[in-house]
């Protein structure tokens, strides 16, 4: 009868229950981090970030920190202008596609 009383005291002990919950949370976190580290998604994201970083470095002339040249200003202006012009409605859509009847208005 004493062993049953010890088991019920162990189950009703809040420190024991909290400890088990924390242990399960740590195990689940470890499994999640391990599965992410071994996944192809992480490798793909790292490759995209590396390519973007290299592409940004290739677009602008290399300058020392704080140094500005006319080449860098011209390259930046050209880059911004190209980005803005890439989103022009006239080149993306023909006027026939943008009529009220074609849009269902």
Backbone as CSV, one residue per row, in Angstrom:
resi,resn,N_x,N_y,N_z,CA_x,CA_y,CA_z,C_x,C_y,C_z
1,UNK,0.824,-1.175,0.000,0.000,0.000,0.000,0.874,1.246,0.000
2,UNK,2.026,1.133,0.555,2.937,2.272,0.610,3.484,2.601,-0.767
3,UNK,3.670,1.591,-1.642,4.195,1.831,-2.985,3.184,2.583,-3.842
4,UNK,1.882,2.303,-3.677,0.858,3.034,-4.419,0.828,4.501,-3.998
5,UNK,1.018,4.741,-2.718,1.017,6.101,-2.198,2.223,6.871,-2.759
6,UNK,3.378,6.197,-2.884,4.566,6.840,-3.440,4.361,7.193,-4.919
7,UNK,3.721,6.297,-5.686,3.477,6.557,-7.104,2.518,7.728,-7.299
8,UNK,1.473,7.798,-6.484,0.515,8.895,-6.631,1.145,10.216,-6.214
9,UNK,2.033,10.189,-5.230,2.732,11.414,-4.836,3.661,11.879,-5.962
10,UNK,4.283,10.942,-6.657,5.176,11.288,-7.753,4.394,11.894,-8.921
11,UNK,3.229,11.353,-9.208,2.400,11.873,-10.302,1.784,13.222,-9.953
12,UNK,1.505,13.458,-8.730,0.882,14.704,-8.308,1.902,15.785,-7.984
13,UNK,3.160,15.474,-8.073,4.206,16.441,-7.770,4.361,17.392,-8.964
14,UNK,4.102,18.701,-8.785,4.161,19.632,-9.915,5.573,19.789,-10.477
15,UNK,6.582,19.659,-9.670,7.954,19.785,-10.149,8.286,18.634,-11.087
16,UNK,7.826,17.434,-10.765,8.049,16.272,-11.616,7.341,16.442,-12.964
17,UNK,6.107,16.898,-12.933,5.327,17.084,-14.159,5.958,18.177,-15.027
18,UNK,6.369,19.277,-14.431,7.012,20.367,-15.172,8.348,19.890,-15.750
19,UNK,9.084,19.122,-14.996,10.357,18.588,-15.474,10.176,17.690,-16.690
20,UNK,9.163,16.828,-16.661,8.874,15.956,-17.796,8.467,16.794,-19.015
21,UNK,7.644,17.823,-18.808,7.215,18.692,-19.912,8.414,19.417,-20.524
22,UNK,9.310,19.906,-19.690,10.517,20.585,-20.192,11.414,19.614,-20.953
23,UNK,11.555,18.411,-20.455,12.364,17.400,-21.128,11.783,17.069,-22.499
24,UNK,10.474,16.921,-22.589,9.833,16.665,-23.881,10.018,17.843,-24.834
25,UNK,9.924,19.071,-24.328,10.113,20.252,-25.173,11.543,20.307,-25.708
26,UNK,12.512,19.985,-24.886,13.909,19.985,-25.313,14.145,18.922,-26.384
27,UNK,13.582,17.761,-26.195,13.735,16.681,-27.170,13.091,17.081,-28.504
28,UNK,11.892,17.652,-28.454,11.201,18.062,-29.682,11.973,19.169,-30.405
29,UNK,12.537,20.105,-29.650,13.330,21.173,-30.246,14.569,20.602,-30.920
30,UNK,15.249,19.694,-30.267,16.442,19.068,-30.821,16.125,18.327,-32.111
31,UNK,15.032,17.582,-32.122,14.638,16.841,-33.321,14.304,17.808,-34.454
32,UNK,13.619,18.908,-34.154,13.262,19.896,-35.181,14.500,20.548,-35.772
33,UNK,15.427,20.958,-34.931,16.650,21.609,-35.405,17.486,20.624,-36.222
34,UNK,17.583,19.411,-35.769,18.344,18.393,-36.488,17.725,18.090,-37.850
35,UNK,16.410,17.969,-37.905,15.770,17.684,-39.191,15.889,18.869,-40.141
36,UNK,15.836,20.108,-39.637,16.024,21.282,-40.493,17.459,21.342,-41.017
37,UNK,18.421,21.042,-40.165,19.824,21.111,-40.566,20.144,20.083,-41.651
38,UNK,19.446,18.985,-41.660,19.714,17.943,-42.647,18.822,18.047,-43.874
39,UNK,17.909,19.032,-43.906,16.951,19.125,-45.002,17.548,19.826,-46.222
40,UNK,16.942,19.586,-47.370,17.361,20.240,-48.602,16.913,21.692,-48.632
41,UNK,15.886,22.038,-47.891,15.391,23.417,-47.861,16.462,24.362,-47.360
42,UNK,17.160,23.978,-46.318,18.211,24.826,-45.765,19.312,25.039,-46.791
43,UNK,19.685,23.982,-47.488,20.743,24.095,-48.491,20.307,25.003,-49.638
44,UNK,19.049,24.908,-50.031,18.532,25.758,-51.101,18.533,27.217,-50.680
45,UNK,18.096,27.501,-49.474,18.063,28.879,-48.972,19.471,29.449,-48.890
46,UNK,20.413,28.673,-48.413,21.802,29.142,-48.331,22.364,29.423,-49.719
47,UNK,22.036,28.585,-50.710,22.521,28.794,-52.072,21.924,30.064,-52.662
48,UNK,20.633,30.311,-52.433,19.986,31.530,-52.931,20.616,32.761,-52.303
49,UNK,20.860,32.718,-50.997,21.472,33.863,-50.325,22.884,34.117,-50.850
50,UNK,23.636,33.072,-51.089,24.989,33.224,-51.625,24.949,33.829,-53.023
51,UNK,24.043,33.345,-53.853,23.926,33.879,-55.215,23.498,35.337,-55.205
52,UNK,22.551,35.689,-54.344,22.118,37.082,-54.256,23.254,37.985,-53.798
53,UNK,24.025,37.514,-52.840,25.149,38.304,-52.333,26.192,38.518,-53.434
54,UNK,26.508,37.464,-54.184,27.478,37.582,-55.273,26.957,38.476,-56.387
55,UNK,25.663,38.377,-56.677,25.066,39.208,-57.723,25.112,40.687,-57.346
56,UNK,24.835,40.990,-56.095,24.887,42.378,-55.636,26.312,42.911,-55.680
57,UNK,27.284,42.096,-55.381,28.675,42.537,-55.418,29.124,42.793,-56.853
58,UNK,28.624,42.007,-57.803,29.024,42.166,-59.198,28.389,43.383,-59.860
59,UNK,27.239,43.827,-59.380,26.522,44.919,-60.027,27.188,46.272,-59.810
60,UNK,27.700,46.520,-58.649,28.280,47.824,-58.339,29.801,47.731,-58.272
61,UNK,30.497,48.783,-58.693,31.955,48.777,-58.586,32.391,48.672,-57.122
62,UNK,33.510,47.995,-56.917,34.023,47.822,-55.571,34.671,49.114,-55.080
63,UNK,34.227,49.616,-53.953,34.762,50.835,-53.364,35.138,50.572,-51.920
64,UNK,36.008,51.403,-51.408,36.327,51.333,-49.985,35.151,51.899,-49.213
65,UNK,35.076,51.585,-47.936,33.973,52.073,-47.110,33.911,53.595,-47.134
66,UNK,32.710,54.116,-47.447,32.502,55.548,-47.432,32.930,56.253,-48.697
67,UNK,33.568,55.565,-49.626,34.044,56.188,-50.857,32.932,56.149,-51.906
68,UNK,32.701,57.301,-52.563,31.668,57.400,-53.585,32.325,57.901,-54.861
69,UNK,31.973,57.261,-55.976,32.509,57.709,-57.249,31.361,57.924,-58.227
70,UNK,31.659,58.557,-59.343,30.622,58.776,-60.344,30.172,57.458,-60.948
71,UNK,31.084,56.495,-61.046,30.702,55.184,-61.577,29.678,54.511,-60.673
72,UNK,29.905,54.570,-59.378,28.978,53.926,-58.453,27.628,54.625,-58.462
73,UNK,27.634,55.956,-58.571,26.373,56.690,-58.629,25.626,56.378,-59.922
74,UNK,26.337,56.331,-61.031,25.706,56.017,-62.314,25.141,54.598,-62.314
75,UNK,25.898,53.660,-61.755,25.438,52.270,-61.698,24.203,52.148,-60.814
76,UNK,24.180,52.849,-59.695,23.029,52.806,-58.799,21.812,53.434,-59.463
77,UNK,22.003,54.569,-60.119,20.893,55.232,-60.806,20.334,54.340,-61.913
78,UNK,21.208,53.706,-62.668,20.773,52.814,-63.747,20.009,51.620,-63.184
79,UNK,20.490,51.072,-62.084,19.831,49.931,-61.455,18.433,50.305,-60.979
80,UNK,18.303,51.467,-60.347,17.003,51.918,-59.846,16.058,52.189,-61.010
81,UNK,16.553,52.845,-62.036,15.722,53.147,-63.207,15.237,51.864,-63.876
82,UNK,16.099,50.888,-64.014,15.706,49.605,-64.614,14.651,48.897,-63.767
83,UNK,14.800,48.957,-62.444,13.815,48.329,-61.564,12.457,49.005,-61.689
84,UNK,12.444,50.323,-61.781,11.180,51.052,-61.906,10.537,50.774,-63.255
85,UNK,11.310,50.799,-64.318,10.767,50.578,-65.653,10.314,49.134,-65.861
86,UNK,10.837,48.226,-65.093,10.440,46.821,-65.222,8.990,46.617,-64.791
87,UNK,8.436,47.547,-64.037,7.074,47.408,-63.527,6.098,48.346,-64.230
88,UNK,6.370,48.728,-65.438,5.500,49.613,-66.202,4.254,48.863,-66.656
89,UNK,3.073,49.445,-66.436,1.817,48.807,-66.831,1.691,48.692,-68.342
90,UNK,2.218,49.661,-69.068,2.075,49.658,-70.518,2.829,48.495,-71.160
91,UNK,3.943,48.121,-70.606,4.693,47.006,-71.185,4.221,45.665,-70.653
92,UNK,3.611,45.648,-69.477,3.145,44.395,-68.899,1.804,43.952,-69.483
93,UNK,0.926,44.917,-69.818,-0.411,44.601,-70.284,-0.719,45.416,-71.536
94,UNK,-1.402,44.798,-72.467,-1.836,45.552,-73.643,-3.108,46.321,-73.273
95,UNK,-3.410,47.419,-73.991,-4.613,48.201,-73.667,-5.898,47.388,-73.796
96,UNK,-5.945,46.394,-74.685,-7.158,45.578,-74.846,-7.437,44.730,-73.620
97,UNK,-6.406,44.324,-72.929,-6.576,43.482,-71.747,-7.080,44.286,-70.560
98,UNK,-6.842,45.583,-70.555,-7.203,46.434,-69.423,-8.539,47.156,-69.592
99,UNK,-9.344,46.779,-70.560,-10.649,47.424,-70.709,-11.586,46.937,-69.619
100,UNK,-12.645,47.729,-69.377,-13.607,47.357,-68.337,-14.278,46.023,-68.630
101,UNK,-14.622,45.793,-69.867,-15.316,44.528,-70.207,-14.376,43.329,-70.061
102,UNK,-13.106,43.528,-70.418,-12.152,42.424,-70.289,-11.885,42.096,-68.828
103,UNK,-11.954,43.110,-67.961,-11.735,42.887,-66.531,-13.007,42.462,-65.803
104,UNK,-14.124,42.495,-66.531,-15.387,42.069,-65.920,-15.997,43.133,-65.039
105,UNK,-15.751,44.381,-65.324,-16.288,45.474,-64.521,-17.559,46.012,-65.123
